[in-house]
């Protein structure tokens, strides 16, 4: 009803109405493990007021959230826990990797730190910085809302097994560095890539053996 009391109709498609509702009612599931978590809390405070964008209804239950914000360093022991939380979230769901550590491991290039959460789940938006400023997270959420509004398809994650998730550091070693957001990984793909790597290693070893014999 308009301001003068007269009624009006706003024709639209149900799918468009659903996208509008999803875009303006993102419920975050915060997963802050280090300094990026403090910046995420600041974004939710009165100074930046994330509620202006309809994404302030923080839920600490994955079954009541549809936007996972990973803010901080993720160790290999924590990887299965994070993967379980992601699996418990309802579709449609989205993931934001906030900061260098969750995006690529940051300065912690060690065996005990996950070199980016995209090794265990698809990522929709990366937020650079160490740590990123609150405006960076706000920009990421606005960008995600734009993706939802345009109806960009997001493929659900299909990872091999829970045992592989426990050994998350083996993903890139086994499948390479060509994994991107919305990438659907299957067990067949993993086995194919591992076979290629083993063949390459075997070929190199044979070449080295021949060179040794020629000497």
Protein Blocks (a to p, Z undefined) as FASTA:
>chain_A
ZZkopacdddddfklmmmmmmmmmcccddddfblmlmmmmmmmmmklopmlnopabccfb
fklccbdcdedjddfklmmmmmmmmmmpccddddddedjklmnopjmlcfkbcebjklmo
ccfbdcedjdddfklmmmmmmmmmmmmmnopacdddddfbfklmmmmmlmmmmnojmbce
hiacdfklmmmmmmmmmmmmmmmmmmmmmmmmmZZ
